[in-house]
Amino acid sequence: MQGPDIERLERAVQALAERYAVLRDENTKLARDVAERDQRIAQLEGESRQQNQRRRDVARRIDDLVGQIDELEGRLVARAE
């Protein structure tokens, strides 16, 4: 190879090495971002499960209260008759 060809090859290899370093850093950042999002998703899923359980508990308590009201109403009607 002649001097200009070697220099051109060196520049191309240097450009590839620099691009590789940029892409490697970007990949590291993206992997970190994905890990953080995965952690946030897991946290939100846990909170969602807790909220759903609370909602079910509240619905059950309301059903119990409505049942008690119905029972009391039935007693009052029976006494009134």
Secondary structure, 3 states (H helix, E strand, C coil): CCHHHHHHHHHHHHHHHHHHHHHHHHHHHHHHHHHHHHHHHHHHHHHHHHHHHHHHHHHHHHHHHHHHHHHHHHHHHHHHC
